[in-house]
Amino acid sequence: MVRGTKIGSDHNLTSHSTRKDCYSILSSNKQLREFKLFVSNQLFTRYLTDFHKTQSWFAFDTLFVLWLIAEFQYTHLPIVNGAIGEIGVHRGKFTSYLYLLRHRSGNQTLFAVDVFAKKSLNIDQSGNGDRNEFLKAIKTYANVSVDEVDIYEGNSLDLNSAYSNNTSAQYWWQKKVGKNGFQIVSIDGGHTTLLTYADLCSVSRFLVDGGIVIVDDIDNPGWLGVRDGVGRFLSETSSLFNINDDSILFNMLKRHTFAPTLEFSCRIVEVTSKAGQSEHGCSRLVPILHYANKLYLTTSNYYPHYMNFLAKLNANGVNVVTYDALKSVAGNVPIWSDSQSNQRGIPNNNIRPTWLAEITRATG
């Protein structure tokens, strides 16, 4: 289900699934698909093996995290036609990997938003996008041609009617690129508080149920506007809760501090829901994972299921991420995080053998 409405409208923050839906939402998905990617095995593995040959601003392990998320979306959720892309593509390396994750039987729109040559719009100098280099990268890494990607060259504020009168850009965003909603979106554009907040609002309105938003540079001390923008968005779209006023939640918190359960996660979403409407048309997104300088968010009705699924990051006893309902909290909800893990800051630059086998199956 696409969460947006007509251009320029506000959104009721309480229009989420009911508590019953929180428990039953996965079992109701009858048409589950195989995890089969559009690209060839050779192309996908070449991206991984050549990863360190060119400059990157993100951790190699991020690729595995996104792999798991795509696997979950395709095999457990009815998502196969949502748009995939990035706001702030720089030279296209990370965007190319997102494009590699498109499904074989899907009809997914690929998109990119960047100021590119319009350098005067890059007010905080947070990137140095180059359209030609971007097109070269997506062709080299993902075999995507210029005709296969929808590109908006301009300020991402143009996409939001609360900040711009550019109705053609908003039509492009909502009716062309976002016609089936957004499935996976990376936000790495302007790093000011306003731009980060506005980009989250623009994406949240049209994210499909169970879609994923990735905010880059959440930990970067050189770009504190990112954290401020995320904080503004989360405080506007969710409520604080007082465990002293909720004995059921308090008892759950004591029992499940270090392990998420579906019941506890559903309860957290319920008590942190916020009534009313967002000032700038934002729909609620809930953080699920803080990992390698990126914050991952989804729609509130799928938060409990992602929390259970992401435990796979700790497969084989490797404590890559940890869960602590008291310490690792963002947007008023507990999340998985590398901030409490002994493995934080220790890069894993190898392709796990089990992952390589999964790639062979998914691209065969």
N, C-alpha and C positions, 0 to 999 in steps of 0.2 A: 504494500500500500504506500503510495506517495503521500507525503505529509503536507505538501504545499497547497495553496489555493490561488485565487486570482492575483494578478500583479498588484502589489501595493497593499495587500490586506494584512491585518494583524492575525495572530494565532493564539488560540486558547491553550494555555500551558497545562490544563487538566485533561486534554483530549488524548489520554494514553489508554492502553489496555487495562482492563480490570484486574483485580487480584487473581480471579479464577484464570484469566488468560495468561497471567504470569506463569502459572504452573503447567498449563495445557498447550501452550503455543507451539512447542516443537512437535508434540505427538499429533497435532492436527495437520501437519504438513505431509500430505500423502504422496506428492510427486517429487520425491527426492532424486537428485541426479548424481551421476558419477562425477568424480573429480577429473575431468578431461579438459586440458587446455588447448587453445587454438594453435599455439606455436609448436614448432618441432623440438624434439629433444636436443638436437644439436645447437639450436639457437639459444635455448634456455641455459644449457650447461656452459655454453661459451660466455654468456654474460657473467656467470659465477666465476669461472676460471680466469677470466680477464679482468675481474673486478678491480684488482690492485694495480693494473697497468695505467689507469688514469685517475686523476684526483677525485676524491669523494669527500663529501661533507656529512656522511652518515656511516654508521657502523655496519659491518658485514652481517652481523647477527640479526639486524633489522629485516633482512631479506627472508630469514627463516620465520620470523614472527608474522610477516605478511603472508607467507606461504600457508601457515596454519590458519590464519584468518580467512583467506580465500577458500581453503579446504572446508572450513566450517560453513561458510556462506553457501557453497555449491552443494554440499552433501546434507546439510541440515535445515537450510532456509530456502524458501521459494524465491531466491534472487538469482537471476541470470541475465537480465536485460538492463540493469542500472548502469548509469554512466560512470566511467573511471577516468580520473585525471588529477591535475594539480593546479593550484593557484600559486604562481611563483616558481617557474620551472628551471631557472638558471640556464644551464647548458643541456639539460634533458636526461641526465643519467638516472636519477631516481624515478622520473616520470616514465622512462623506458621500462623499468622493472614493473611498474604498475600496469603498463600496457601488456607485458608478458603474461599477466595473470587473467586475461580475458578468457571466457569459457568457449569451448569449441562449438557448442550448440546455441550460444547466446547471440543477441543482437545489441551489443553494448557500444554506446557512443564513447569515443575517446576524445578528451578535450584538454586544452591548456589555456591558462590565463597568465599573461605577463606583460609588463610595460615594454619589454624588448628595447627598441631604438628610441622610445620616448623617455629618455633618461631624466627629463625634468620632473616626471611623475614619481621617480624613485627618491622621495624626499629624505629618507633615512639612510640611503646608500646601502641597503641590506642585501642587495643582489646585483648581479651583472649579467642579466639575460641577453642572449644573442640568438636571434631567430634562425639564422643559417646554421649555427652550431647545434641548436636544438633539433632542427629537422634532420641534420646529419646523424645525430645521436639516436633518435628514435628509429631511423632507417637501419643503422648499423646494429643496434642492440635488440630492437623489437620487430624489425622488418615492417615498420609502419611508414607509409608514404604520406606526403603532405595532403593528399586527397582523402586520407582515412582519419584525419584528426581535425576537430573543430577548434579553431584558435581565436581567442579574443586578445587583441593587442591594445592594452589600455589599463586604466586604473580599476582595480577590483571593486572600488566603491560604486562604480557605474552599475554594478549588478544588483544593487540594493536601492529600492525606491525611497528609503528613508534618508539617503544621502545624495541621491542623484536623480535628475530628471531625464536621464538617458534611457528612454523607453525601448529603443532598439536593442541596447545591450541587455536590458532586463528581459525582453522577449527572447533573445538568443539564449539566455541563461535558463529561463523557465520552460519555454515552449519548444526549443530546438534541442539544446544539449540535455536539458533536464526533463524531457518529455516523459521518460519512464522513471524519473527519480535518479538520485545519485547513489552509487553502491560503495565505491571507495574513493575518497577525496583527500589529498594531502594539501595542507595549508602551510605555505612557506613563502608568502608574498611579503608585503610591507610589514615590518616588525614593530610598528608603533602600536600603542594601546588601541587606538581607534580602528586601525586597519585589521588587526587581529580579531577584535570584537566583531566588526562588521562582516568579515569573511566567515566567521563562525555562524553569524545570524543568516547570511546568505545561503550557506550550505544546509544549515539545520532545517530550514523551511521545506526543503525538497529532498532530504535524505530518505531513502526507503527504510521501512522497518527492518532493523538488523544491519543497516549499512554502517560503514566505518568512516570516521573523520580522524585524520592524523595531523596534529599540530607540532611543527618542528621548532627547535630551539627553546623548548620549555625550561631548560636548565641553564641556558647561556647567559652569563652575567653581563655580557656586552649588549644584550637585547632584552632588557627588563620589561619593555613594553609588551612582549609576547605573554609573559606571565600575568601582567596587569590586565591585558585584554581578555585572557582566558578567565581570570578571576572575576572580572566584571560580568562576563557572559554567564558563568556558573552561578554567581550570586543572584543574578536577575531571573534565572530560570529554575532555581531550586531553593528549598527552604532548609534552614537549620532545624535540628530536632534536639529535644532535651530528653535524655534517657531517664531522667528522674520523673518525667511525666508519662512515661510509657513503660510499665513494668514488664510487659511481654518482650519488648525490644531489649530492655536491660538484661533480662535473663538470657536471651539469645546472645547478646554481646559477651556475656561472661563465659558462655559455653563455646562460642565459635570464633573467638578472637583470632585464632591462627589457621582457620580452615573455613572457606565459604561453603554455605549450604544453600540450596534453592530457596528454602523457606525463609532463611535469614535475609538473603539478597532481595527477595520479593518484598519483605517487610520494610527494608531500608528504602527501596524505591517508593513505596507507598507513603511512608512518613515524611519523606523529603520532597514530595510533590508540592508544587506551588500553584495556588488558585489565581485566577485573573489572566490578564493578557500582557504580553511583552511590549515594552515601549517601542521597540524597533523591529517588531515582527520576528522575533527569535522563537524557535521551538526548542523544547528541552532536549539536550543531549547529556548523557551520563558517562563520566570517565570509567574506563575498565582497566587500563594498563598505562604505567609510566615506565618507559624503557628506552635507554640509550638516547636521551635528550629529546624524546618524542612522547607526546601524550595522545592516547587513543581513546576515542569516545564513540558511543553508539546510542541508539534510541533506548528510552527507559524500559520498554517492554522486553528487550532482549539482554539487558544488563545481567540478570541472574544467570542466563544460559552461557554468555561469554565468560562469566566469572568461573563457571565450572569447566568450560572447555579449555581455558588458558592454563589450567593446571598441567596441560601437556608440555608446557615449556620446561617443566621440571622433570621430564622423562629421564630415566636412567640414573636418578638420584643426583642430578646436577642442579644445584640451587641457583638457577639463573634469576628467578624472581621469587619474591616472598609475599605473603598475605598477612597483614596485621590490621585488624579492624579498628584498632586504636591509633596506630601510628601512620599507616599508609592510607591516607584519606585525601580525596580531591572532589570538589563539588559536593561535599557533605556525604559522600559514600565511600566505603572501603574499596581499594583497588589493588590489583597486582602491581608490584613495583620492584625495580632493581635497587632502590635506594637503601634497603635493609639487607641486601644480599652480599655475601662474601665474594661473589663473582663480579660485582660492579666494577667497571673500568678495566676488566680483563677481557680483551677481545678474543673471539673465537673466529679465526680466519679460515678455518677448514670446512669443507663440505662434509657433513656427517654421512657415513655410509648408508644409514637408514634413510636419510633424506634423499640421497642420490637414487636409491631404489624407488622411492615414492615419485620422484621426478620422472623416472623412466616409465612408470605405470601411467602417470597423468599425461605424458606427452606422446605415448605410444599409440 
